[in-house]
Amino acid sequence: MKAWQPLGLHMYWLTGEEARQREPALSPDVRAGLYAPEEAQIKAPQVVKAFAQAAANLGATLRSHTRVTGVQHQQNKVTAITTAQGETLACNHLVIAAGAWAAQWSEWLHIKLPVVPQRGQILALRQPATPLRSIIFGEAIYLAPKQDGTVIVGATREEVGFEKHLTAGGVAWLLNTAARLIPSLEQSDIESMWVGLRPKTPDNQPILGTAPGWENVALATGHGSVGILLSAITGKTLAELIVTGTAPELIRPFAVDRPAGSIAADAHSEW
Ligand SMILES: Cc1cc2nc3c(=O)[nH]c(=O)nc-3n(C[C@H](O)[C@H](O)[C@H](O)COP(=O)(O)OP(=O)(O)OC[C@H]3O[C@@H](n4cnc5c(N)ncnc54)[C@H](O)[C@@H]3O)c2cc1C
């Protein structure tokens, strides 16, 4: 509440009864809740497609399924990247936005990029008989009702390297926790399940700004569990950095060479 209220966002304490008036499917065990009327959600795959389309409309060429295998440079300027298909693509500016795989670039650029993968398992259930109306956060999971009649149940947070697969334990934890909050979800059909890797940094804050020692390399990685939330502001501030050559005030605290513990940790949550 301390972090949200100064931003003008409203939050109200509810008793268990008041919470169930808003969400009748909530468990009778729920004793209290916080109501945040401005809370909202988007569909991440559609946002990514929209960004890609907007970039293409402005003249960008997108190369999907093309793995970068190295960089070429002259002194402190990257001149090209090489790809697994054997191509060499010239570049004026290079932005490292390689998610959980960003640390691979440390070797090529001789800088330390402290990013590790954090696995997230997530699933979609059909809405229960009394459908959920709002996003519900509790017991370290979130339940996000979607317009297509599903409820997203997310997500695990596991540091198991690049092991990107669903596990019985992860799925069981999500289902059991969801059913504790909304008992009628026990009857719901499972629509789908999937897994992803978040790019995690030691202080759980993103890495944004220029790559030390390089004239034309920018870093945009380490967004952890809020990369969708921060996607637009990341694009906007990185574009400003590249065009003006100066890091906007907003992203200066997120430089890769910041001292450990220099950014106050806020309560972050994904949904
Ligand atoms: C289960 C789950 C739920 C989440 N929920 C939310 C949420 O509700 N809200 C939110 O804000 N965030 C959420 N996140 C986090 C969000 O998905 C990430 O923060 C975000 O995707 C990071 O974006 P990115 O572009 O940095 O990395 P990514 O989305 O991982 O994209 C990096 C891309 O770089 C590519 N790449 C890597 N190396 C190379 C290379 N050498 N050559 C070419 N390409 C390369 C990868 O293949 C990948 O496509 C969630 C994550 C998970 C796993």
The ligand as an SDF file (V2000), in Angstrom:
LIG
                    3D

 53 58  0  0  0  0  0  0  0  0999 V2000
    5.0510  -18.0490  -16.1570 C   0  0  0  0  0  0  0  0  0  0  0  0
    5.4280  -16.6100  -16.3690 C   0  0  0  0  0  0  0  0  0  0  0  0
    4.4940  -15.6180  -16.1280 C   0  0  0  0  0  0  0  0  0  0  0  0
    4.8270  -14.2870  -16.3180 C   0  0  0  0  0  0  0  0  0  0  0  0
    3.8810  -13.3380  -16.0810 N   0  0  0  0  0  0  0  0  0  0  0  0
    4.1930  -12.0390  -16.2500 C   0  0  0  0  0  0  0  0  0  0  0  0
    3.2190  -11.0340  -16.0040 C   0  0  0  0  0  0  0  0  0  0  0  0
    2.0820  -11.3250  -15.6410 O   0  0  0  0  0  0  0  0  0  0  0  0
    3.5680   -9.7340  -16.1680 N   0  0  0  0  0  0  0  0  0  0  0  0
    4.8250   -9.3690  -16.5500 C   0  0  0  0  0  0  0  0  0  0  0  0
    5.0860   -8.1800  -16.6720 O   0  0  0  0  0  0  0  0  0  0  0  0
    5.7750  -10.3040  -16.8050 N   0  0  0  0  0  0  0  0  0  0  0  0
    5.4890  -11.6210  -16.6460 C   0  0  0  0  0  0  0  0  0  0  0  0
    6.4410  -12.5830  -16.8570 N   0  0  0  0  0  0  0  0  0  0  0  0
    7.8240  -12.1530  -17.1280 C   0  0  0  0  0  0  0  0  0  0  0  0
    8.0300  -11.7880  -18.5770 C   0  0  0  0  0  0  0  0  0  0  0  0
    7.6000  -12.8490  -19.4030 O   0  0  0  0  0  0  0  0  0  0  0  0
    9.5230  -11.5050  -18.7980 C   0  0  0  0  0  0  0  0  0  0  0  0
    9.9720  -10.5220  -17.8890 O   0  0  0  0  0  0  0  0  0  0  0  0
    9.7340  -11.0010  -20.2140 C   0  0  0  0  0  0  0  0  0  0  0  0
    9.3380  -11.9730  -21.1500 O   0  0  0  0  0  0  0  0  0  0  0  0
   11.1960  -10.6500  -20.4450 C   0  0  0  0  0  0  0  0  0  0  0  0
   11.2660  -10.1380  -21.7430 O   0  0  0  0  0  0  0  0  0  0  0  0
   12.6100  -10.2000  -22.5570 P   0  0  0  0  0  0  0  0  0  0  0  0
   12.2910   -9.7110  -23.9320 O   0  0  0  0  0  0  0  0  0  0  0  0
   13.7080   -9.5590  -21.7870 O   0  0  0  0  0  0  0  0  0  0  0  0
   12.9740  -11.7670  -22.5930 O   0  0  0  0  0  0  0  0  0  0  0  0
   12.2290  -12.9210  -23.3700 P   0  0  0  0  0  0  0  0  0  0  0  0
   10.7710  -12.6800  -23.4360 O   0  0  0  0  0  0  0  0  0  0  0  0
   12.7200  -14.1990  -22.7660 O   0  0  0  0  0  0  0  0  0  0  0  0
   12.7890  -12.7790  -24.8380 O   0  0  0  0  0  0  0  0  0  0  0  0
   14.1700  -12.9440  -25.0950 C   0  0  0  0  0  0  0  0  0  0  0  0
   14.2840  -13.4930  -26.4910 C   0  0  0  0  0  0  0  0  0  0  0  0
   15.6620  -13.4730  -26.8800 O   0  0  0  0  0  0  0  0  0  0  0  0
   15.9070  -14.6470  -27.6100 C   0  0  0  0  0  0  0  0  0  0  0  0
   17.3490  -14.9290  -27.5940 N   0  0  0  0  0  0  0  0  0  0  0  0
   18.1350  -15.2480  -26.5390 C   0  0  0  0  0  0  0  0  0  0  0  0
   19.4060  -15.4420  -26.9330 N   0  0  0  0  0  0  0  0  0  0  0  0
   19.4170  -15.2290  -28.2750 C   0  0  0  0  0  0  0  0  0  0  0  0
   20.4230  -15.3080  -29.2770 C   0  0  0  0  0  0  0  0  0  0  0  0
   21.6860  -15.6340  -28.9910 N   0  0  0  0  0  0  0  0  0  0  0  0
   20.0670  -15.0490  -30.5610 N   0  0  0  0  0  0  0  0  0  0  0  0
   18.7870  -14.7110  -30.8810 C   0  0  0  0  0  0  0  0  0  0  0  0
   17.7880  -14.6330  -29.9830 N   0  0  0  0  0  0  0  0  0  0  0  0
   18.1040  -14.8940  -28.6980 C   0  0  0  0  0  0  0  0  0  0  0  0
   15.0920  -15.7170  -26.8920 C   0  0  0  0  0  0  0  0  0  0  0  0
   14.8840  -16.8280  -27.7400 O   0  0  0  0  0  0  0  0  0  0  0  0
   13.8150  -14.9480  -26.6010 C   0  0  0  0  0  0  0  0  0  0  0  0
   12.9120  -15.0530  -27.6690 O   0  0  0  0  0  0  0  0  0  0  0  0
    6.1340  -13.9350  -16.7230 C   0  0  0  0  0  0  0  0  0  0  0  0
    7.0770  -14.9310  -16.9860 C   0  0  0  0  0  0  0  0  0  0  0  0
    6.7260  -16.2600  -16.8150 C   0  0  0  0  0  0  0  0  0  0  0  0
    7.7520  -17.3350  -17.1040 C   0  0  0  0  0  0  0  0  0  0  0  0
  1  2  1  0
  2  3  1  0
  2 52  2  0
  3  4  2  0
  4  5  1  0
  4 50  1  0
  5  6  2  0
  6  7  1  0
  6 13  1  0
  7  8  2  0
  7  9  1  0
  9 10  1  0
 10 11  2  0
 10 12  1  0
 12 13  2  0
 13 14  1  0
 14 15  1  0
 14 50  1  0
 15 16  1  0
 16 17  1  0
 16 18  1  0
 18 19  1  0
 18 20  1  0
 20 21  1  0
 20 22  1  0
 22 23  1  0
 23 24  1  0
 24 25  2  0
 24 26  1  0
 24 27  1  0
 27 28  1  0
 28 29  2  0
 28 30  1  0
 28 31  1  0
 31 32  1  0
 32 33  1  0
 33 34  1  0
 33 48  1  0
 34 35  1  0
 35 36  1  0
 35 46  1  0
 36 37  1  0
 36 45  1  0
 37 38  2  0
 38 39  1  0
 39 40  1  0
 39 45  2  0
 40 41  1  0
 40 42  2  0
 42 43  1  0
 43 44  2  0
 44 45  1  0
 46 47  1  0
 46 48  1  0
 48 49  1  0
 50 51  2  0
 51 52  1  0
 52 53  1  0
M  END
$$$$
